[in-house]
Amino acid sequence: MIPCIHKQGRNTARLLAYLYGPGRREEHTDPHLVASFDGLVPDPGRDPNTTLADLAQLLDEPLHLLAEDTRPATHVWHASVRAAPGDRTLTDTEWADIARRVIAATGIDPDDGAGCRWAAVRHADDHIHLIATLVREDGRRPDHHRSAKRAQAECRQIEVDYALHRVKAGDGTAAKRPTSAERHKAERHGRQRTPREELREAVRRSVAGAASEEEFFDRLAAAGLLIRRRIAPSGDTLGYTVALPGDRNAKSEPVFYSGSKLAPDLSLPRIRERWGPTPDDPAQEPAQPSVTGPASARRRATTAAWQALLVIDHGDDGVIAAQIAATGEVLDALATTSAAHTRRELQAAATAFERASRSHVRAARGHDHALRRTARDLVRGGPALGRGEDGATTAMVIDMLFFLIIAAAHWHAKKQHAQQAEAARRAAEHLRAAYQAAAEYPMALLNHRGRRLAPAWQRHHSAAVRHALPELADRILAEPGWPALAATLAEAQSAGHDPTSLLTQAAARRELDTAERVSDVLVWRLRRMADLPADPDNSQGLRGRGKHAVTSPKQAARTGTRLAKSPLRRR
């Protein structure tokens, strides 16, 4: 149940004409009253002897209790209450009860015998409109302060009482939704989204990883947006507004939006907080393999995401909020630079996670330096290919970001941030779909190589799994991705690593029980920990590199060396 308090107006008859009219796109059907302040108001929709003017005059009658020069300039209160998608169709009687409850909760007509005059109009199956005159029967103004919050609280209880979909409670940190006028305008112009939504995404991507104000504005310009800066006499920028070149008002002028009207954290002062001082001792990044720019940036993003996971597990709230906010920048940067077959789901993940990046816990900026630098690296690394090392490292970073976003969802849930937790979970589902697209080729190739391993080596690596992960071994060995893990263990052993030790370290880094495919998670963790190329096609040169290479598991056990060559069965 979703209530919406609309802007106050000054013309009761005009609003009634819209509510009882056909709608802007002929979407209104059978407009009629379902409830009113006294239950006796005649209905212009059903009573041929009653006009809209009669109803407007009846509702506005309390205005005459006041001298004309003391009447409120905007006296028309308007709200709508909409059922959630998927809810059953409510009857007129049920909508009437809902209308009375919402009207009473907002203070428009409290149970004191002298409330405002109001009416509830239904012209669609899924919602009603409430219209009231903001002068009480005793001539006083109603106490409807914070009416939107009161309506939300009452609707949460209505959902329980009527067994409707339980909408997640908000906390006032969400970005402003497009107005109905903005949505209708977008539909008329054939747009999938409103300009407000397009601009929010463009500004969010422009700020992702940006290191300075000038870089931010340069990115906005490169995105093709119209920009206006509000300049102080000193020459400093006080704020900014942006517009889409093709979005014009009735006077053919561009429609500008300030950053704060797009989202609370996109005002210029809030953006500047991201450019706080760098920590004195930032964590040193490990040496990375020699790979392409996009792939190298994705490797570093994987490392930064792992470090952020540790912070979310053990940090204080302000630092955790900063890591979660910066994770949104990484998702934006990754979506912008990834190949076409993963871009759509990554963009959906970034859009969903935008709601999870803000809460009433203020982010302690400066502690998010590693993730913000990662977002910058992704942007500077440029577009990634959908194959080779670029494509495989995309799967690697998505796998780690999935864990990071699930951790963010758990933290929000623990803090009772219902909307943020739900948004993070939605983002995780989109990431899961993006991972499947990114990992399809490299995992298929690894699975093929794992199935070609000699039986003795397959038994050797399964024994390592049982020794290192006894509680998860049966599950891992039964998964479709087990051959890919076996091939990765073979590569790691050829490169000079002890598979059992690597598996033990990988499992100790974070729990694996909640992973959908434990073998996939271990593949990417091992390839990153062992500095193996993410792309299996780049791994051919690894076999036989060990200085004490041996030819069988028995020889490895006899010589006591942990290095072994893993021969593939030839066809």
N, C-alpha and C positions, 0 to 999 in steps of 0.2 A: 504494500500500500504506500503510494508515493504522493505526498502532498507538495504543492508548490504555491507559494504566496506571490502573486503578481504585483506589478507596480500599481499604486493607487491612481484612480482616475477622477474626473470631474463631471462625467456625463453618464448617468444611470441608464437613460434610454438608449444611448449608443451601444453600451455593452450588452444590454438585453437584445438589441437588434442582431448583434453578432451571435449570441448564444441561441437564439430562436431562428436564426437564418440558416441558409444552406451550407455555410462554411466557405472557406476560401477555395476549396477544391471539391465542393459538393459532398463533403464527408459527414455532414450532420444529418442524422436520421431521427425522425419522430421526437423533436425537442418537447420536453414537458417537465413540469415541476414534480419533484419527489418529496420535498419537505419545505417548510417555511417557518417563520418565527412564531406563528400562532396556529399553524396547521389549517387555517381557513382561507388562505390567500387564493383567489381565483387564478386559474391556469390559462394563459393565452394560447397554449398549445393544445388544450383539450376543450376549452369553453369558447364557443364562437361569439359569445356576447362580451368577451373580455379582450381588451387590446393591450399591446405592449406599453402604450402610454398610461393605461390604467395601472398596470403593475409598477411602472416607474414612479408614478405619483404616490402610490401607496407606500413604497419603500422609502421615498424621500420625505414623507410627511414630518418626521421629527426635525428636519431642517428648519421648519417654520417656528419651532420653539426658540430659535435664536434670532437675534437681530441680523439683518442681512450682512452688515459689515463685520460680524463676528463668526459667521459660518466658515467652516474649514474650506480652504481653496480646493483641496482634493478630498472628497468625502466618500468616494466609491471604493470599497474594499473588495478585492477579487482574489479568489483562490481556486485551485483545481485539486481534486483528489483522484488518483489513477490507480487501478489495480495493476499488480506486477504482471509481466508477460507469463502466460501459463496458468494464471489463476482462473478459477471457474467464473462464469458469468453470474454476477450478483443480481438479486431481484430489486425492484423499486423499494420494497419495504426495507431490505437490508441497506440499500444506499441511503435511505432516509435516516436510519439509525446512525449510520456512519457520519452523515452530514451534521446531525445534532451533536454528536460527540466531538467532532472537530471544531465546530463553531463554539461550543462551550469551552473547550480546552484553550482555544486561542484568546478568549476573553471578549469575543464579539458579543456573545449572548450567554453570560454566566447565569447560574441559577440563583438570581437575586430579584427577579421579577421586573427588571427595568433595563433589559439589554437592548441591543441594536435590532433593527428590522433587517431580516435577511431572507433569502430564498435559495434553494438548491435546484439547479437545472440539469437534466440528463439528456444528452443528445447523441450518445454512443454507448455501446455495451460496457466499455471498460473504464469509464470515468464520469465524474460529475463536476459541475462548476458551482462555486458558492459566491453569491454577490450580497453585499451588505452596505448599509449607509452608516458612516462612522459618527453618528450622533445617537445617544441612547434615548429611550422614551422619557427620561427625566431631564433631558437637555444637556447632560454631561457627555464628555468624550469617553469612549471605552478604554480600558486598560488592556491594550493588545500588544504591549511591548514584548519583543522576542516571540511573536506569534508563530514564526516558522519553526522555531525549536520546540514550542509547545505542541504544534501540530504533528511534528515528527514523533515525539514521545507518545502521543495518543495513538498514532497509526501503528506504532510497534505493538501496543496492547490490542488494537483492533485485529492485527494479524493473528495474534494468539487466540482471541475469542472466536474468530471466524475460520480458523484453520487455513489461513492463506500463506502464501510464500513469505518467509521471514526476511525482510530486507535488512542488510547490515547497517547498523547504526553509524551515522556520520559524526565527525568531530569538528567540522568547520574548516578543515585544511584542504578540502578537495578543490580542484580548479573549477571555475565557474562554467556551468553548462551553457551550450548555445540556447538562445531564446527561440521561441516558436517562430518568430518573425525571421530569424536568421536561418532556421531549418527550411522554412517555406521558400525563402529567397534562393537557397542553395538548390532546392528541388527544381525551381523554375529555370535556373541556369544550367541544369544538368550536372551539378556537382555531387559527388558521393559524400563529401564532408563539407561542413560550413567553413568559411574563411577563418573564424576563430580557432577551429580545430587544426586547420592546416598551418596557421601561423604559430600555434603553440608547438606543434611538432618541429617546424622549421627553426624556431628560436631555441628549442631544447637541443636540437642537433648542433646548432651553431655554438652553443656554450659548452658542449661536451668536450672536455679536455682543454678548452681555451685557457691560455696562460695570462692574458692581459685584456684590458678593455678594447684596445685597438684591434687585437686579433678577433675578438668577438664581433665587433662591428664590421670588420672586413669579411668575416664569414657570412654575416647577414646580407651584406651587399652581394657576395658571390652566390648566395641562394636566390637572388633575384627579387628580394623584398624592397619595398619603398621604406625609407628610414627617415625619421625626424628625431633630432636630438634637442632636448631642452637644455639650453646653455645658460649658466650663471654669468653675471657681469665679470667675474674673475676668469671666465673662459672654461671653467670646469663643466662637465656634463652632469646635469641633475637627474635626467631621466631620458626615456626614449619611447617612441611609438613606432609601430610597423604596420604595413598594409600590403595586401596582394595587388599587383598592378592592375588586374582585371576586375577587382571588387570596387564598385562605384555606388554612390548613393543617388538619390533622385536628382541631385544637382550635377551629376557626373563627376563628383569629387571622390578621391580615394577614401575608403573607410579605414581609419587608423585605430589600432588598439594599443594601449600601453601594456608593458610587460606584466604588471600586476593584475590586469584584467584577463590575461591569458592563463596565469597560474600564480599562486602566492609567492613561489620561489623564483619567479622570472622577472621581478622588479630589479632595477639596476642596483640598488643597495644590497639586495639579497644575493645577486649574482657576484658582486664584488667580494662578498664573504668567501667565495670559493678561491679567490686569489690571495688567501692569507699567507703568512710566512711559512716557508718550507721547514720541516723539522730539522733540528741540528744534526741528527744522525740518522738519516734515512737508511732503511735496510739495503744492503748491497745486493745487487742482482747477480745470480750465478752466471757463469759464462754460457753463452748460447751457441748451438751449432750454427755453422755457416749456411744460412738459408735465405730465401728471398725476403724483401722488406715486410710485406704483409704477414708472412709466416712467422718471422722473427717477432713481430709485434704481438701476434697471437700467442706465441710461447711466453712472452713476458706477461701478457694478460692472464695466462693460466697461473703463473707464479703469484702475481698480485692478488688474484682471486683466492688462492689458497691462504695467503697471509691475512686477507680480510676475513676469511672463515674463522681463523684463530681469534681475531679481535671480537667477532660476534659471539664466539663461545665464552670469552673471558673478559671482554672490555666493559667499561662503564657505559651508561646509556647514551651520553652525548657523543662519545667516540663511535659507538655502534651506529647511531643515527647518521653520522657523517659517512661511514662506510656504505650504508644502504643507499644514501643519496648519490654517492659517487658510483655505485654499481649501476644506477640508472644512466649515468653518462657513458659507462662502458658499453651498455646495451645499445644506446643510441649510436655510438661510434661503430660498433660491430655491425649493426643493421645497415648503416650507411655504406660500409666498405665491403660487404660480403657479396658473394655471387648470387645470380638470379634465383637459383633453385632453393636457396635458404633465406633469401632476403625478405620474402613476404612474412614468414613465420617469425623471423627475428624482429621485424618492424612491429608486428602484433605484440610480441613479448615486451618490447620497449614501451609501447603505448600503454599496455596493461600495467607495467611496473611503475609507470609515472605516478600513479596514485599511491603506490607503496613507498615512494621516495620521500614523502612528507608526513609528518605527524606533529603533535604538540611537543615532542621531545626535540629540543633545538640541537641541530648538528654542531659538533665541536670541530669547526673547519680547521684545516691544517693537518689533522690526523688522517685525512683521506688523500694525501699527496700521491701515494703509490698508485691507487686506482685512477686518479685523475691524470697522472702522467701516462698510464696505460691507455686511457681513452685518447689522449693526444697522440701517442705513438700509433694507434690504430688509424687515426685520421691521416697522419703524415705518411704512414706506410702505404696508403693508397688502396685502390680496389684489389681485392683478392680474386684469384682464379677459383673456379669450382673444382679443380683437380690438382693433383700433385701435392706438394708440401703445403701450399696455401689451403687447399680443400681439407686435407687431413688435420692440419692444426686448427682449422675452424671447428671440426668435430671435437678436438681435444679441449679447446677453450669453452665450447658450449657445455661439454660434460661437466667441467668444473663450475661454470656459472650456474648450472642447474642446482648443484649442492649449495652454492652461495645464496641463491634466491629462496630455496627451501628453508635455509637457516634464517633468512630475513622474515619469512612467513611465520616461523615458529616464534621468533622474538616479538613480532607484532601481536601474535595471538596471546602470548604471555602478558603483554602490556594491555590487552583488551582493545587493541586497535583493529576492530572488526573489518572495516573496509580495506585497510592496508593489507591485512593478512590475506583476505580474499583476492585482492589484486595481485599479490605476489604468487599465489597459487595459480591464478590464471596465466600469469607470465611463465610459470614453470611448465605448464601444459604446452604453451606455444614453443618453448625451448625444446621440449621433448620432441615435438614434430620437426623442428629445425635440425635437431641432432640426427634424427633418422635419415633425413635427406643428406646431410653432410657426411655421415659415417657410412653410408651405404656401400660406396666403392672400396674404401680402404679396409673396412671390416670384411667385405666379401673376399678380397684378395688375401687377407690374413687367414681367414677361415679355410680358404683353398690350400694355402701353404701348410696350415696346421694339420689338415687331413692327409697331406702327403708326407708328413713326418714318419720315419720308420717306427714300427710298433714299440721297439725298445725305448726310443726317445719319448714316445707318448706316455709310456708307463713311467718313465723317469720323471717327467714333468708333473704328471698327476700325483706321483708320490710326494713331490715338493709341495704341491697344493695341500695335500692331506696333512703334511707335517706342519706347514705354516698356518693353515686356516682349518683346523679340524672340524669346527662347528659349521662352517660354510662349504666344506669341500664337496659333499654330495650335491648340493644345489649348483655349485659352479660347474662341476663335471657334467651335469645334466643339461646345462644351458646351451642354446644354439651357438653362443659365442665362445664356447670352450676351445675349439680348434684355434681361434684367433689368439686367445691367451697363451695356448701352448706354443704357437709360432713366435709370439713376443718373448716368451721365456727362453726359447731357443736362440733368438737374436741376442738377448741380454747375456746369455751364457757365452755365446761366441764373442761378445764384446768384452768379456772378462769379468762379468758379475756373477755372484752366487744367487741363483733363482730363489732359493728358500729364504735367504736373507732379504732380498728385494721384496718378496711377497709379505714377509713379516713387517717390514718398514711401511709398505703401502697400506696394510690393514691397520697399523697403529696410527696412521695419520688422521683417519676419521672412520667412524662406524660405517659398515657396509650393509647392514641388515635392511635399511629402507630403500636401497638401490633396486630399481626394477630389474636391471641386468648387471649382476655383480661382475661378471667376466668382462663386460665392456668397460666398466669403471676401472678395473684393474689393468686392462690393456693400456689405457691412456695414462694412468698414474705411473706404470712401469716404464713406458716409453719416455715420459718426461723425466723421471728419476734417473734412468739409465742413459739419458741423452741420446736416445735412439731417434732416427728420423721418424716423423709422424707418418709420412708416406711410405708404405711398404716397398714401393718401387725403388726407393733410395737405399734400401737395406741390403741389397745384394752383396755389396762389398764388405759387409761385416763378417760374413761367414769365414772362419779360418784365420781371423786376425789375431787371435790369442797366441801369445808366444809359447804356450805349453799346450797347444791344441791336441786333443785326443779324439779317437774315433768311436768310442762307445761309452755308455754309462759305466760298464764294468771296469774299463780302463781308468776312467776318472776316479772311481772308488779305490782301485788298486794303487794308483800313483798318489792319491791324496790331494790331487789338484782340483780346484773348483772351476778350471777352464775346460771347456769342451767344445768340439765342433759338432754341430747338429746336422748330420747328413740327411738330405731329403731323398725319399724313395724315388727312383727314376722310372718313368713310364716308357 
